Amino acid sequence: MPLLTLDQALAHLRADADQVNAQDLQLKITAAELLACEHLGRNVYADQAALDAAVAAEEAGDSPMVCNDLVRAAMLLILGHLWANREDVTTGAPVELPNGSRSLLAPYRKGMGV
Protein backbone atom coordinates (compact mmCIF):
# COMPACT_ATOMS: atom_id res chain seq x y z
CA MET A 1 0.00 0.00 0.00
CA PRO A 2 1.53 3.35 -1.02
CA LEU A 3 2.19 6.04 1.56
CA LEU A 4 1.09 8.80 -0.83
CA THR A 5 -1.86 8.45 -3.15
CA LEU A 6 -1.95 9.79 -6.67
CA ASP A 7 -4.77 12.14 -5.64
CA GLN A 8 -2.69 13.53 -2.75
CA ALA A 9 0.24 14.05 -5.09
CA LEU A 10 -1.85 15.78 -7.76
CA ALA A 11 -3.48 18.04 -5.18
CA HIS A 12 -0.12 18.98 -3.66
CA LEU A 13 1.38 19.70 -7.07
CA ARG A 14 -1.78 21.52 -8.19
CA ALA A 15 -1.66 19.35 -11.28
CA ASP A 16 -4.40 17.91 -13.45
CA ALA A 17 -4.24 14.16 -13.99
CA ASP A 18 -4.83 14.71 -17.71
CA GLN A 19 -1.84 17.06 -17.94
CA VAL A 20 0.86 14.92 -16.31
CA ASN A 21 2.79 11.84 -17.34
CA ALA A 22 1.42 9.27 -14.88
CA GLN A 23 4.55 7.08 -15.01
CA ASP A 24 6.83 10.04 -14.32
CA LEU A 25 4.66 11.20 -11.43
CA GLN A 26 4.53 7.69 -9.93
CA LEU A 27 8.32 7.45 -10.18
CA LYS A 28 8.67 10.72 -8.25
CA ILE A 29 6.09 9.62 -5.64
CA THR A 30 8.03 6.42 -5.04
CA ALA A 31 11.33 8.33 -4.92
CA ALA A 32 9.90 10.77 -2.35
CA GLU A 33 8.71 7.90 -0.17
CA LEU A 34 12.04 6.07 -0.41
CA LEU A 35 14.09 9.19 0.25
CA ALA A 36 12.06 9.98 3.37
CA CYS A 37 12.44 6.40 4.64
CA GLU A 38 16.17 6.49 3.89
CA HIS A 39 16.54 9.74 5.81
CA LEU A 40 14.57 8.29 8.72
CA GLY A 41 16.63 5.10 8.72
CA ARG A 42 13.48 3.06 9.24
CA ASN A 43 10.67 1.45 7.30
CA VAL A 44 7.38 3.33 7.20
CA TYR A 45 4.06 1.59 6.68
CA ALA A 46 0.73 2.99 5.51
CA ASP A 47 -1.23 1.64 8.48
CA GLN A 48 -1.00 -0.61 11.52
CA ALA A 49 -2.19 -3.65 9.57
CA ALA A 50 0.66 -3.25 7.05
CA LEU A 51 3.16 -2.83 9.88
CA ASP A 52 1.82 -5.90 11.69
CA ALA A 53 2.04 -7.96 8.49
CA ALA A 54 5.66 -6.86 7.93
CA VAL A 55 6.57 -7.72 11.54
CA ALA A 56 4.92 -11.14 11.21
CA ALA A 57 6.87 -11.77 8.00
CA GLU A 58 10.06 -10.50 9.67
CA GLU A 59 10.40 -7.79 7.02
CA ALA A 60 9.81 -4.71 9.18
CA GLY A 61 13.43 -3.94 9.94
CA ASP A 62 14.61 -1.99 12.96
CA SER A 63 12.23 0.57 14.52
CA PRO A 64 9.42 0.46 11.94
CA MET A 65 6.62 3.00 12.18
CA VAL A 66 3.16 3.79 10.83
CA CYS A 67 3.06 6.82 8.55
CA ASN A 68 1.61 9.95 10.12
CA ASP A 69 0.71 13.37 8.78
CA LEU A 70 4.14 14.90 9.53
CA VAL A 71 5.93 12.18 7.57
CA ARG A 72 3.36 12.37 4.77
CA ALA A 73 3.75 16.18 4.60
CA ALA A 74 7.53 15.75 4.36
CA MET A 75 7.08 13.28 1.53
CA LEU A 76 4.86 15.77 -0.30
CA LEU A 77 7.51 18.48 0.11
CA ILE A 78 10.13 16.12 -1.31
CA LEU A 79 7.77 15.27 -4.17
CA GLY A 80 7.26 18.97 -4.91
CA HIS A 81 11.01 19.48 -4.95
CA LEU A 82 11.52 16.55 -7.34
CA TRP A 83 8.68 17.79 -9.55
CA ALA A 84 9.97 21.37 -9.73
CA ASN A 85 13.63 20.42 -10.15
CA ARG A 86 13.63 17.70 -12.76
CA GLU A 87 17.29 18.04 -13.69
CA ASP A 88 20.50 17.90 -11.67
CA VAL A 89 22.17 21.27 -11.47
CA THR A 90 25.40 20.10 -9.86
CA THR A 91 27.05 17.02 -11.25
CA GLY A 92 28.04 14.52 -8.58
CA ALA A 93 26.32 16.32 -5.71
CA PRO A 94 24.40 14.08 -3.30
CA VAL A 95 20.62 14.32 -3.16
CA GLU A 96 19.66 16.53 -0.25
CA LEU A 97 16.28 16.88 1.36
CA PRO A 98 14.65 20.29 1.32
CA ASN A 99 14.87 21.96 4.75
CA GLY A 100 11.13 21.77 5.43
CA SER A 101 10.94 18.02 4.90
CA ARG A 102 14.08 17.48 6.97
CA SER A 103 12.46 19.36 9.86
CA LEU A 104 9.23 17.39 9.59
CA LEU A 105 11.09 14.06 9.60
CA ALA A 106 13.55 14.93 12.41
CA PRO A 107 11.46 13.69 15.37
CA TYR A 108 11.12 10.24 13.80
CA ARG A 109 14.69 9.82 12.56
CA LYS A 110 16.32 6.72 14.01
CA GLY A 111 19.28 7.62 16.17
CA MET A 112 18.60 11.34 15.82
CA GLY A 113 15.03 11.60 17.09
CA VAL A 114 13.07 8.75 18.61
Backbone torsions as a table, in degrees:
resi	resn	phi	psi	omega
1	MET	NA	126.7	-178.1
2	PRO	-69.3	154.5	178.4
3	LEU	-84.0	-29.0	175.1
4	LEU	-119.0	136.2	176.7
5	THR	-90.6	161.6	177.1
6	LEU	-61.5	-39.8	178.7
7	ASP	-63.0	-41.4	176.8
8	GLN	-62.1	-43.2	-179.3
9	ALA	-63.7	-47.0	-179.7
10	LEU	-62.1	-41.9	179.0
11	ALA	-63.7	-43.9	-179.9
12	HIS	-63.5	-40.0	-178.6
13	LEU	-82.1	-6.2	-175.2
14	ARG	52.8	47.2	-177.0
15	ALA	-115.1	152.6	177.2
16	ASP	-97.8	131.0	-177.7
17	ALA	-54.6	-31.1	-179.6
18	ASP	-76.3	-14.5	-175.3
19	GLN	-101.9	-5.3	-176.4
20	VAL	-114.6	156.1	173.1
21	ASN	-81.5	111.0	-174.3
22	ALA	-59.9	-39.1	-180.0
23	GLN	-66.2	-41.4	178.9
24	ASP	-64.9	-43.2	179.4
25	LEU	-64.6	-42.9	179.4
26	GLN	-63.6	-38.3	176.2
27	LEU	-59.0	-44.9	-179.0
28	LYS	-70.3	-34.3	175.3
29	ILE	-62.0	-48.9	-179.8
30	THR	-62.3	-41.9	178.9
31	ALA	-62.8	-41.4	178.9
32	ALA	-62.9	-42.2	178.5
33	GLU	-64.1	-46.7	-178.8
34	LEU	-65.6	-39.7	-179.7
35	LEU	-65.8	-40.3	177.2
36	ALA	-63.7	-45.3	179.2
37	CYS	-63.3	-40.1	178.3
38	GLU	-62.8	-43.2	178.6
39	HIS	-64.3	-39.0	179.6
40	LEU	-71.1	-27.5	-176.7
41	GLY	73.3	25.3	-179.0
42	ARG	-152.5	157.8	176.5
43	ASN	-81.8	140.9	-179.8
44	VAL	-120.1	134.1	-176.9
45	TYR	-118.2	149.8	-174.9
46	ALA	-63.4	-36.3	-179.0
47	ASP	-154.0	174.9	-176.9
48	GLN	-63.0	-36.3	179.7
49	ALA	-62.4	-42.1	178.4
50	ALA	-66.0	-39.6	177.2
51	LEU	-64.6	-46.0	179.5
52	ASP	-60.1	-40.7	178.9
53	ALA	-64.6	-40.9	179.1
54	ALA	-67.0	-38.5	177.7
55	VAL	-65.1	-44.5	179.7
56	ALA	-61.9	-35.2	179.8
57	ALA	-87.7	3.7	-178.6
58	GLU	56.7	40.8	179.6
59	GLU	-117.5	4.2	-172.0
60	ALA	-76.5	-23.0	-177.6
61	GLY	76.6	-166.6	-177.4
62	ASP	-89.4	129.6	176.4
63	SER	58.0	51.4	178.1
64	PRO	-67.6	160.8	178.8
65	MET	-147.1	159.7	173.8
66	VAL	-88.1	137.4	-179.9
67	CYS	-61.7	138.7	175.4
68	ASN	-125.2	179.4	-174.7
69	ASP	-66.1	-31.2	177.4
70	LEU	-65.7	-45.2	180.0
71	VAL	-66.5	-42.1	179.4
72	ARG	-63.7	-40.9	177.8
73	ALA	-62.5	-40.0	177.7
74	ALA	-63.0	-41.9	178.5
75	MET	-62.4	-38.3	177.9
76	LEU	-67.0	-37.3	176.3
77	LEU	-64.7	-41.7	177.0
78	ILE	-62.3	-44.7	178.1
79	LEU	-58.0	-45.8	179.0
80	GLY	-60.4	-39.3	178.0
81	HIS	-65.0	-44.7	178.7
82	LEU	-64.6	-36.7	-178.8
83	TRP	-69.1	-42.0	-176.9
84	ALA	-78.2	-26.7	-176.3
85	ASN	-119.6	78.6	-172.5
86	ARG	-81.5	-7.4	-179.8
87	GLU	-126.1	148.1	172.4
88	ASP	-69.1	140.1	176.2
89	VAL	-106.2	-19.8	177.9
90	THR	-126.5	115.2	-179.1
91	THR	-66.6	130.4	175.8
92	GLY	83.4	-3.2	179.9
93	ALA	-77.1	141.8	178.5
94	PRO	-69.5	154.9	176.5
95	VAL	-72.5	126.9	178.2
96	GLU	-116.6	144.0	177.3
97	LEU	-75.1	143.7	171.7
98	PRO	-61.0	150.3	-175.2
99	ASN	-57.4	-39.6	-179.2
100	GLY	-62.0	-44.1	-179.8
101	SER	-69.2	-36.5	177.6
102	ARG	-60.9	-41.7	179.3
103	SER	-66.0	-40.5	179.6
104	LEU	-66.9	-33.6	-178.1
105	LEU	-84.0	-19.5	-172.3
106	ALA	-52.0	-44.4	-177.6
107	PRO	-64.2	-19.8	-175.3
108	TYR	-105.2	-0.4	-176.3
109	ARG	-71.5	126.1	-179.0
110	LYS	-63.7	128.2	178.2
111	GLY	84.1	-16.7	-179.0
112	MET	-120.2	-12.7	-177.5
113	GLY	-132.1	-93.4	-177.6
114	VAL	-65.2	NA	NA
